[in-house]
Amino acid sequence: MTTEQLEQATRLWNRVCTLQQSITSLGHGGLTDIVMRFDDGTAKRITDESLILARAGIEQAFRQEIDQIKYVLRTEFGVTETVREVA
């Protein structure tokens, strides 16, 4: 693996770690609301039952991105779980 490829793989792996941390934060019991901010300057607060649905949707999207990144790491860079543990 070239230095550039190693740097690309490292950036991708760091993105996976960030997404996993975000999922953990979303599941934290102290999360009481999520605020969506729109381009026009308005904001919408999500609370109660909607928060549960929003969390689930965000977690699903993050997990899909994690799976896609892991696929790229595996197929383009040959990075496996074992290699990441050693790194």
MARMARSE-509243 format. One record per residue (C-alpha): x, y, z. Coordinates in steps of 0.02 Angstrom, whole numbers, padded with zeros to 5 digits, always signed. Example, Ala and Ser with C-alpha at 12.3 -4.5 7.8 and 13.67 -1.06 7.14 Angstrom:
<atoms>
+00615-00225+00390;+00684-00053+00357;
</atoms>
This chain:
<atoms>
+00000+00000+00000;+00068+00171-00047;+00079+00313+00077;-00067+00400-00010;-00174+00243-00001;-00131+00222+00182;-00184+00402+00215;-00347+00375+00121;-00383+00214+00215;-00343+00301+00380;-00464+00443+00340;-00599+00317+00298;-00568+00219+00458;-00572+00380+00561;-00741+00418+00481;-00805+00247+00537;-00747+00284+00715;-00833+00454+00712;-00996+00378+00649;-00989+00241+00781;-00961+00372+00916;-01108+00471+00850;-01219+00318+00859;-01165+00292+01040;-01205+00474+01079;-01377+00460+00998;-01415+00312+01111;-01363+00407+01268;-01506+00423+01391;-01474+00607+01420;-01520+00653+01241;-01682+00752+01259;-01704+00830+01088;-01632+00849+00915;-01642+01016+00824;-01648+01021+00634;-01591+01186+00560;-01644+01234+00384;-01563+01345+00253;-01698+01477+00274;-01648+01503+00456;-01792+01408+00532;-01770+01267+00655;-01877+01119+00708;-01854+01032+00875;-01888+00845+00878;-01946+00774+01044;-02047+00631+01121;-02100+00489+01006;-02029+00579+00855;-01860+00576+00940;-01863+00386+00946;-01903+00378+00760;-01773+00510+00717;-01640+00418+00817;-01681+00254+00731;-01672+00335+00559;-01508+00423+00596;-01432+00264+00668;-01486+00166+00515;-01410+00296+00397;-01247+00297+00497;-01239+00107+00496;-01266+00104+00307;-01124+00228+00285;-01013+00126+00401;-01050-00032+00301;-01011+00059+00137;-00846+00126+00205;-00797-00046+00271;-00836-00119+00100;-00722+00010+00016;-00585-00022+00145;-00598-00210+00114;-00611-00208-00076;-00501-00061-00124;-00371-00063+00015;-00375-00242+00079;-00409-00181+00255;-00491-00313+00365;-00547-00315+00546;-00384-00402+00593;-00277-00269+00507;-00373-00129+00593;-00350-00210+00764;-00162-00220+00737;-00157-00040+00673;
</atoms>
